[in-house]
Amino acid sequence: MKALEDFITTEFKRKAKNYISRHPREENTIEWLALMRHHGAPTRLLDWSHSPFVATFFAAADARGPGAIAVWCLDLDALTRRAQYLLGAPGAAANLQYFELGYEQNISQRDRPAVVISSEPYDLNEHIVVQQGLFLVSNQTEYAFERALTFERALTFMLYPYRQRLSESLEQVVAVKLVIPSGLRHEILYALERMNVGWASLLPGLDGFARSLETLCQILGRGQ
């Protein structure tokens, strides 16, 4: 899988410059991965937001069918402490969130212990800023290239090394899943739209505006 990831990343770097005028520096791994993720290429990154409102919007907007809406909450401090413990570097690993400092040594190499860290690019693009975004990244890549894999399944694979902390008391858990009845979807979208949390604000540009009209049609269709 590492060879496949290297191939996909190299191909994207080679050819993306034909489509965009401004691109990351060659050595800036996290910005390239973030750019790939934004445009739909498979990567080892999972998208998250510091904002519960942004996270709830994406969960509700992407929900299809009668199933419940799920919002996941993570204890980032617990993830960092666990990574520090597994890597045997309780002091130095505190800087893991600055992706490039720890990527080559701890994340890109498969012979390291299975760890998960939160990360964000040093140079934040417009979408990451407005979405208050960050990424979850693991040195295990198998889940990243299963295109049919759901977000929840990918997260389960990613957090497998921390499974003993997914069922303990609430004060100690790494991840909590909040389930919202799907019948509240339109009410949620309406309330968030009034807070200016929607496609138009979170995806600046014509694409975001066009998608916001779809959401507006759904809201108006329900009489909100």
TATA-V303480 format. One record per residue. NEAR is the number of other C-alpha atoms within 10 Angstrom. D_FIRST is the distance of its C-alpha to the first C-alpha in whole Angstrom. Layout:
# TATA-V303480
near = <NEAR,NEAR>
d_first = <D_FIRST,D_FIRST>
This chain:
# TATA-V303480
near = <13,14,8,11,17,11,12,16,18,13,11,16,19,10,10,16,12,8,8,8,7,8,13,16,10,9,9,14,17,22,22,22,20,25,19,19,16,13,8,9,15,18,20,21,20,18,16,22,19,13,12,13,16,20,21,23,23,19,18,22,17,9,15,12,6,9,12,18,21,18,18,16,16,16,13,15,13,17,20,21,17,19,22,20,14,14,16,12,12,14,10,12,19,15,14,19,20,16,21,20,13,16,18,11,10,20,22,15,14,13,10,14,16,20,24,22,22,22,20,19,21,13,12,15,13,12,14,21,13,16,19,17,20,21,20,20,23,23,21,22,20,14,22,19,16,11,9,9,12,11,12,13,12,19,16,14,18,25,20,15,14,19,15,11,16,15,12,11,8,11,7,12,17,22,21,14,11,12,12,17,11,17,12,12,21,21,14,19,23,19,13,16,19,10,10,12,20,24,22,18,16,22,18,13,11,10,11,15,16,12,14,19,13,11,18,17,11,16,18,11,10,10,8,12>
d_first = <0,4,5,5,6,9,10,11,12,14,15,16,18,20,21,22,25,27,27,27,30,29,25,24,24,22,21,21,17,18,21,18,16,19,20,17,17,21,21,18,15,12,11,11,14,17,20,23,27,30,32,33,35,32,29,32,32,29,29,32,32,28,30,31,33,35,32,33,31,29,29,27,28,26,28,26,29,27,24,25,27,24,22,25,26,22,22,25,27,29,30,28,25,28,26,23,24,24,21,21,23,20,17,16,18,17,14,11,12,10,13,15,17,15,17,17,19,21,21,23,23,27,28,28,28,31,28,27,31,32,30,30,26,24,20,18,15,13,11,9,6,6,10,9,8,11,14,16,16,19,19,20,18,15,18,18,15,15,18,18,19,22,23,26,27,27,30,32,35,35,35,32,30,26,26,29,29,32,33,35,37,36,40,40,37,40,42,39,38,42,42,39,41,44,42,40,37,36,34,36,36,32,31,34,35,36,33,33,37,37,34,37,40,38,38,41,42,41,43,46,45,46,49,47>
